[in-house]
Amino acid sequence: MLKRAKIFALTKTSFGAELVRCYTVARGAWRAFRRCLIRRSTQDQR
């Protein structure tokens, strides 16, 4: 598990915030987490 301070530091960056948001939405479900990340990365490329 990531330390709380690390997670807090991550949320300071936009990408980190997306990661945390995806993770909380997925609730640890790896497939949902990856799908969320893929959706985010394809949006970033536009």
C-alpha distance matrix in Angstrom:
0.0 3.8 6.4 9.0 11.6 10.1 9.9 13.3 14.6 13.8 15.8 18.7 19.4 20.8 18.8 15.5 16.9 17.8 14.4 12.9 16.1 15.9 12.4 13.7 16.9 15.6 13.5 11.3 14.6 14.4 18.1 18.4 15.6 17.6 20.8 19.9 18.9 22.2 24.1 22.9 23.7 27.1 27.9 27.2 29.6 32.5
3.8 0.0 3.8 6.4 8.3 6.4 6.6 10.0 11.0 10.4 12.7 15.3 16.1 17.9 16.2 12.7 14.3 15.7 12.6 11.1 14.7 15.1 12.1 13.5 16.9 16.2 14.6 12.8 16.2 15.7 19.3 19.1 15.9 17.8 20.9 19.4 18.1 21.5 23.3 21.5 22.3 25.9 26.3 25.2 27.8 30.7
6.4 3.8 0.0 3.8 5.5 5.2 6.4 8.7 10.0 10.7 12.7 14.9 16.4 18.8 17.7 14.0 15.3 17.5 14.8 12.9 16.3 17.5 14.6 15.3 19.0 18.8 16.9 15.7 19.3 19.2 22.7 22.2 19.1 21.2 24.1 22.3 21.1 24.6 26.1 24.0 24.9 28.6 28.6 27.4 30.2 32.9
9.0 6.4 3.8 0.0 3.8 5.4 5.1 6.1 8.6 9.8 10.7 12.9 15.1 17.4 17.0 13.2 13.7 16.3 14.3 11.6 14.7 16.6 14.1 13.9 17.7 18.3 16.3 16.0 19.7 20.1 23.4 22.3 19.2 21.7 24.3 21.9 21.1 24.8 25.8 23.5 24.9 28.4 28.0 26.9 30.0 32.3
11.6 8.3 5.5 3.8 0.0 3.8 5.4 5.0 6.1 8.5 9.9 11.0 13.5 16.3 16.4 12.7 13.6 16.7 15.0 12.9 16.1 18.2 16.2 16.4 20.1 20.9 19.3 19.0 22.5 22.5 25.6 24.5 21.2 23.3 25.9 23.4 22.1 25.7 26.6 23.9 25.0 28.6 28.1 26.5 29.6 32.0
10.1 6.4 5.2 5.4 3.8 0.0 3.8 5.4 5.0 6.2 8.8 10.2 11.6 14.4 13.7 10.1 11.8 14.5 12.5 11.1 14.7 16.2 14.3 15.4 18.8 19.2 18.2 17.3 20.5 20.0 23.1 22.2 18.7 20.4 23.1 20.9 19.1 22.7 23.9 21.2 21.9 25.7 25.4 23.7 26.6 29.2
9.9 6.6 6.4 5.1 5.4 3.8 0.0 3.8 5.4 5.0 6.4 9.0 10.5 12.5 11.9 8.1 9.0 11.6 9.7 7.6 11.1 12.9 11.1 11.8 15.2 15.9 15.0 14.7 17.8 17.7 20.6 19.3 16.0 18.1 20.5 17.9 16.7 20.4 21.3 18.7 20.0 23.6 23.1 21.8 24.9 27.3
13.3 10.0 8.7 6.1 5.0 5.4 3.8 0.0 3.8 5.3 5.2 6.9 9.6 12.0 12.6 9.1 9.0 12.5 11.6 9.4 12.1 14.8 13.6 13.6 16.9 18.3 17.4 17.7 20.9 21.0 23.7 22.0 18.7 20.9 22.9 20.0 18.9 22.6 23.0 20.1 21.5 25.0 24.0 22.6 25.9 27.9
14.6 11.0 10.0 8.6 6.1 5.0 5.4 3.8 0.0 3.8 5.5 5.4 7.6 10.8 11.2 8.1 9.3 12.7 11.9 10.8 13.8 16.0 15.3 16.0 19.0 20.2 19.8 19.7 22.6 22.1 24.6 23.2 19.7 21.3 23.5 20.6 18.9 22.3 23.0 19.8 20.6 24.2 23.3 21.3 24.4 26.7
13.8 10.4 10.7 9.8 8.5 6.2 5.0 5.3 3.8 0.0 3.8 5.3 5.7 8.2 7.9 4.4 6.4 9.3 8.3 7.8 10.9 12.7 12.3 13.6 16.3 17.3 17.4 17.1 19.7 19.0 21.3 19.9 16.3 17.7 19.8 17.0 15.1 18.5 19.2 16.1 16.9 20.6 19.9 18.0 21.1 23.5
15.8 12.7 12.7 10.7 9.9 8.8 6.4 5.2 5.5 3.8 0.0 3.8 5.4 6.9 7.9 5.0 4.2 7.9 8.2 6.9 9.0 11.7 11.9 12.3 14.8 16.6 16.7 17.3 19.8 19.7 21.6 19.6 16.4 18.2 19.7 16.4 15.2 18.7 18.7 15.5 17.0 20.4 19.1 17.6 21.1 22.9
18.7 15.3 14.9 12.9 11.0 10.2 9.0 6.9 5.4 5.3 3.8 0.0 3.8 6.6 8.7 6.9 6.8 10.3 11.2 10.6 12.4 15.1 15.6 16.1 18.3 20.2 20.5 21.1 23.5 23.1 24.9 23.0 19.7 21.1 22.5 19.2 17.7 20.9 20.7 17.2 18.4 21.6 20.0 18.0 21.4 23.1
19.4 16.1 16.4 15.1 13.5 11.6 10.5 9.6 7.6 5.7 5.4 3.8 0.0 3.8 5.5 5.1 6.0 8.6 9.8 10.5 12.1 14.1 15.1 16.3 18.1 19.7 20.6 20.8 22.8 21.9 23.4 21.6 18.2 19.1 20.4 17.3 15.2 18.1 18.1 14.4 15.1 18.4 16.9 14.6 17.8 19.7
20.8 17.9 18.8 17.4 16.3 14.4 12.5 12.0 10.8 8.2 6.9 6.6 3.8 0.0 3.8 5.4 5.0 6.3 8.7 9.9 10.4 12.2 14.2 15.3 16.4 18.2 19.7 20.2 21.7 20.8 21.8 19.7 16.6 17.4 18.1 14.7 13.0 15.6 15.1 11.3 12.4 15.4 13.5 11.5 15.0 16.5
18.8 16.2 17.7 17.0 16.4 13.7 11.9 12.6 11.2 7.9 7.9 8.7 5.5 3.8 0.0 3.8 5.4 5.1 6.2 8.7 9.8 10.5 12.3 14.3 15.2 16.3 18.1 18.0 19.2 17.9 18.9 17.2 13.9 14.2 15.3 12.4 10.0 12.6 12.8 9.2 9.7 13.2 12.2 10.2 13.4 15.6
15.5 12.7 14.0 13.2 12.7 10.1 8.1 9.1 8.1 4.4 5.0 6.9 5.1 5.4 3.8 0.0 3.8 5.4 4.9 6.2 8.5 9.7 10.4 12.3 14.1 15.1 16.1 16.0 17.8 16.8 18.5 16.9 13.4 14.4 16.1 13.1 11.1 14.4 14.9 11.7 12.6 16.2 15.5 13.8 17.0 19.3
16.9 14.3 15.3 13.7 13.6 11.8 9.0 9.0 9.3 6.4 4.2 6.8 6.0 5.0 5.4 3.8 0.0 3.8 5.4 5.2 6.0 8.5 9.8 10.5 12.1 14.0 15.0 15.8 17.6 17.4 18.8 16.5 13.4 15.1 16.1 12.6 11.6 15.0 14.6 11.5 13.4 16.6 15.2 14.1 17.7 19.4
17.8 15.7 17.5 16.3 16.7 14.5 11.6 12.5 12.7 9.3 7.9 10.3 8.6 6.3 5.1 5.4 3.8 0.0 3.8 5.5 5.0 6.0 8.4 9.8 10.4 11.9 13.8 14.5 15.6 15.1 15.9 13.5 10.7 12.0 12.5 9.0 8.1 11.4 10.9 7.9 10.2 13.2 12.0 11.5 15.0 16.7
14.4 12.6 14.8 14.3 15.0 12.5 9.7 11.6 11.9 8.3 8.2 11.2 9.8 8.7 6.2 4.9 5.4 3.8 0.0 3.8 5.4 5.1 6.1 8.6 9.9 10.4 11.9 11.8 13.2 12.3 13.8 12.0 8.5 10.0 11.6 8.7 7.3 11.0 11.6 9.2 10.9 14.2 14.0 13.4 16.5 18.7
12.9 11.1 12.9 11.6 12.9 11.1 7.6 9.4 10.8 7.8 6.9 10.6 10.5 9.9 8.7 6.2 5.2 5.5 3.8 0.0 3.8 5.4 5.0 6.1 8.5 9.7 10.2 10.8 13.0 13.1 15.0 12.9 9.8 12.3 13.8 10.8 10.4 14.2 14.4 12.3 14.4 17.6 17.0 16.7 20.0 21.9
16.1 14.7 16.3 14.7 16.1 14.7 11.1 12.1 13.8 10.9 9.0 12.4 12.1 10.4 9.8 8.5 6.0 5.0 5.4 3.8 0.0 3.8 5.4 5.2 6.1 8.5 9.7 11.4 12.8 13.5 14.6 11.7 9.4 12.2 12.6 9.2 10.0 13.5 12.8 11.0 13.9 16.5 15.4 15.8 19.2 20.6
15.9 15.1 17.5 16.6 18.2 16.2 12.9 14.8 16.0 12.7 11.7 15.1 14.1 12.2 10.5 9.7 8.5 6.0 5.1 5.4 3.8 0.0 3.8 5.6 5.1 6.0 8.4 9.3 10.0 10.2 11.0 8.1 5.7 8.5 9.0 5.9 7.0 10.4 10.2 9.2 12.0 14.4 14.1 14.9 17.9 19.5
12.4 12.1 14.6 14.1 16.2 14.3 11.1 13.6 15.3 12.3 11.9 15.6 15.1 14.2 12.3 10.4 9.8 8.4 6.1 5.0 5.4 3.8 0.0 3.8 5.4 5.1 5.9 6.2 8.0 8.6 10.6 8.5 5.8 9.2 10.8 8.6 9.3 12.8 13.3 12.5 14.8 17.5 17.6 18.1 21.0 22.9
13.7 13.5 15.3 13.9 16.4 15.4 11.8 13.6 16.0 13.6 12.3 16.1 16.3 15.3 14.3 12.3 10.5 9.8 8.6 6.1 5.2 5.6 3.8 0.0 3.8 5.5 4.9 7.3 9.4 11.2 13.0 10.3 8.7 12.4 13.2 10.8 12.3 15.7 15.5 14.7 17.5 19.9 19.5 20.2 23.4 24.9
16.9 16.9 19.0 17.7 20.1 18.8 15.2 16.9 19.0 16.3 14.8 18.3 18.1 16.4 15.2 14.1 12.1 10.4 9.9 8.5 6.1 5.1 5.4 3.8 0.0 3.8 5.4 8.3 8.8 10.8 11.5 8.1 7.7 11.3 11.1 8.7 11.3 14.1 13.4 13.3 16.5 18.3 17.8 19.2 22.2 23.4
15.6 16.2 18.8 18.3 20.9 19.2 15.9 18.3 20.2 17.3 16.6 20.2 19.7 18.2 16.3 15.1 14.0 11.9 10.4 9.7 8.5 6.0 5.1 5.5 3.8 0.0 3.8 5.4 5.0 7.2 8.0 5.2 5.2 8.9 9.3 8.2 10.5 13.1 13.2 13.8 16.4 18.2 18.5 19.9 22.5 24.1
13.5 14.6 16.9 16.3 19.3 18.2 15.0 17.4 19.8 17.4 16.7 20.5 20.6 19.7 18.1 16.1 15.0 13.8 11.9 10.2 9.7 8.4 5.9 4.9 5.4 3.8 0.0 3.8 5.6 8.6 10.5 8.6 8.2 11.9 12.9 11.8 13.7 16.6 16.9 17.1 19.6 21.7 22.0 23.1 25.8 27.5
11.3 12.8 15.7 16.0 19.0 17.3 14.7 17.7 19.7 17.1 17.3 21.1 20.8 20.2 18.0 16.0 15.8 14.5 11.8 10.8 11.4 9.3 6.2 7.3 8.3 5.4 3.8 0.0 3.8 5.9 8.9 8.3 7.3 10.4 12.4 12.0 13.1 15.9 17.1 17.3 19.2 21.5 22.3 23.2 25.6 27.7
14.6 16.2 19.3 19.7 22.5 20.5 17.8 20.9 22.6 19.7 19.8 23.5 22.8 21.7 19.2 17.8 17.6 15.6 13.2 13.0 12.8 10.0 8.0 9.4 8.8 5.0 5.6 3.8 0.0 3.8 5.6 5.5 6.1 8.7 10.1 10.7 12.3 14.4 15.6 16.6 18.4 20.2 21.4 22.7 24.7 26.7
14.4 15.7 19.2 20.1 22.5 20.0 17.7 21.0 22.1 19.0 19.7 23.1 21.9 20.8 17.9 16.8 17.4 15.1 12.3 13.1 13.5 10.2 8.6 11.2 10.8 7.2 8.6 5.9 3.8 0.0 3.8 5.6 5.0 6.1 8.6 9.8 10.4 12.1 14.2 15.2 16.3 18.2 19.9 20.9 22.6 24.9
18.1 19.3 22.7 23.4 25.6 23.1 20.6 23.7 24.6 21.3 21.6 24.9 23.4 21.8 18.9 18.5 18.8 15.9 13.8 15.0 14.6 11.0 10.6 13.0 11.5 8.0 10.5 8.9 5.6 3.8 0.0 3.8 5.4 5.2 6.2 8.6 9.9 10.5 12.3 14.2 15.3 16.5 18.4 20.0 21.3 23.4
18.4 19.1 22.2 22.3 24.5 22.2 19.3 22.0 23.2 19.9 19.6 23.0 21.6 19.7 17.2 16.9 16.5 13.5 12.0 12.9 11.7 8.1 8.5 10.3 8.1 5.2 8.6 8.3 5.5 5.6 3.8 0.0 3.8 5.5 5.1 6.1 8.6 9.9 10.5 12.3 14.3 15.5 16.6 18.5 20.3 21.9
15.6 15.9 19.1 19.2 21.2 18.7 16.0 18.7 19.7 16.3 16.4 19.7 18.2 16.6 13.9 13.4 13.4 10.7 8.5 9.8 9.4 5.7 5.8 8.7 7.7 5.2 8.2 7.3 6.1 5.0 5.4 3.8 0.0 3.8 5.5 5.2 6.2 8.7 10.0 10.6 12.3 14.4 15.5 16.6 18.7 20.8
17.6 17.8 21.2 21.7 23.3 20.4 18.1 20.9 21.3 17.7 18.2 21.1 19.1 17.4 14.2 14.4 15.1 12.0 10.0 12.3 12.2 8.5 9.2 12.4 11.3 8.9 11.9 10.4 8.7 6.1 5.2 5.5 3.8 0.0 3.8 5.3 5.0 6.0 8.5 9.7 10.4 12.2 14.1 15.2 16.6 18.9
20.8 20.9 24.1 24.3 25.9 23.1 20.5 22.9 23.5 19.8 19.7 22.5 20.4 18.1 15.3 16.1 16.1 12.5 11.6 13.8 12.6 9.0 10.8 13.2 11.1 9.3 12.9 12.4 10.1 8.6 6.2 5.1 5.5 3.8 0.0 3.8 5.5 5.1 6.1 8.6 9.9 10.7 12.4 14.3 15.7 17.4
19.9 19.4 22.3 21.9 23.4 20.9 17.9 20.0 20.6 17.0 16.4 19.2 17.3 14.7 12.4 13.1 12.6 9.0 8.7 10.8 9.2 5.9 8.6 10.8 8.7 8.2 11.8 12.0 10.7 9.8 8.6 6.1 5.2 5.3 3.8 0.0 3.8 5.5 5.1 6.2 8.7 10.1 10.7 12.5 14.6 16.2
18.9 18.1 21.1 21.1 22.1 19.1 16.7 18.9 18.9 15.1 15.2 17.7 15.2 13.0 10.0 11.1 11.6 8.1 7.3 10.4 10.0 7.0 9.3 12.3 11.3 10.5 13.7 13.1 12.3 10.4 9.9 8.6 6.2 5.0 5.5 3.8 0.0 3.8 5.4 5.0 6.1 8.6 9.8 10.5 12.5 14.8
22.2 21.5 24.6 24.8 25.7 22.7 20.4 22.6 22.3 18.5 18.7 20.9 18.1 15.6 12.6 14.4 15.0 11.4 11.0 14.2 13.5 10.4 12.8 15.7 14.1 13.1 16.6 15.9 14.4 12.1 10.5 9.9 8.7 6.0 5.1 5.5 3.8 0.0 3.8 5.4 5.1 6.2 8.6 9.8 10.8 13.0
24.1 23.3 26.1 25.8 26.6 23.9 21.3 23.0 23.0 19.2 18.7 20.7 18.1 15.1 12.8 14.9 14.6 10.9 11.6 14.4 12.8 10.2 13.3 15.5 13.4 13.2 16.9 17.1 15.6 14.2 12.3 10.5 10.0 8.5 6.1 5.1 5.4 3.8 0.0 3.8 5.6 5.3 6.3 8.8 10.3 11.4
22.9 21.5 24.0 23.5 23.9 21.2 18.7 20.1 19.8 16.1 15.5 17.2 14.4 11.3 9.2 11.7 11.5 7.9 9.2 12.3 11.0 9.2 12.5 14.7 13.3 13.8 17.1 17.3 16.6 15.2 14.2 12.3 10.6 9.7 8.6 6.2 5.0 5.4 3.8 0.0 3.8 5.5 5.2 6.3 8.9 10.5
23.7 22.3 24.9 24.9 25.0 21.9 20.0 21.5 20.6 16.9 17.0 18.4 15.1 12.4 9.7 12.6 13.4 10.2 10.9 14.4 13.9 12.0 14.8 17.5 16.5 16.4 19.6 19.2 18.4 16.3 15.3 14.3 12.3 10.4 9.9 8.7 6.1 5.1 5.6 3.8 0.0 3.8 5.4 5.0 6.5 9.2
27.1 25.9 28.6 28.4 28.6 25.7 23.6 25.0 24.2 20.6 20.4 21.6 18.4 15.4 13.2 16.2 16.6 13.2 14.2 17.6 16.5 14.4 17.5 19.9 18.3 18.2 21.7 21.5 20.2 18.2 16.5 15.5 14.4 12.2 10.7 10.1 8.6 6.2 5.3 5.5 3.8 0.0 3.8 5.4 5.3 6.9
27.9 26.3 28.6 28.0 28.1 25.4 23.1 24.0 23.3 19.9 19.1 20.0 16.9 13.5 12.2 15.5 15.2 12.0 14.0 17.0 15.4 14.1 17.6 19.5 17.8 18.5 22.0 22.3 21.4 19.9 18.4 16.6 15.5 14.1 12.4 10.7 9.8 8.6 6.3 5.2 5.4 3.8 0.0 3.8 5.5 5.6
27.2 25.2 27.4 26.9 26.5 23.7 21.8 22.6 21.3 18.0 17.6 18.0 14.6 11.5 10.2 13.8 14.1 11.5 13.4 16.7 15.8 14.9 18.1 20.2 19.2 19.9 23.1 23.2 22.7 20.9 20.0 18.5 16.6 15.2 14.3 12.5 10.5 9.8 8.8 6.3 5.0 5.4 3.8 0.0 3.8 5.5
29.6 27.8 30.2 30.0 29.6 26.6 24.9 25.9 24.4 21.1 21.1 21.4 17.8 15.0 13.4 17.0 17.7 15.0 16.5 20.0 19.2 17.9 21.0 23.4 22.2 22.5 25.8 25.6 24.7 22.6 21.3 20.3 18.7 16.6 15.7 14.6 12.5 10.8 10.3 8.9 6.5 5.3 5.5 3.8 0.0 3.8
32.5 30.7 32.9 32.3 32.0 29.2 27.3 27.9 26.7 23.5 22.9 23.1 19.7 16.5 15.6 19.3 19.4 16.7 18.7 21.9 20.6 19.5 22.9 24.9 23.4 24.1 27.5 27.7 26.7 24.9 23.4 21.9 20.8 18.9 17.4 16.2 14.8 13.0 11.4 10.5 9.2 6.9 5.6 5.5 3.8 0.0
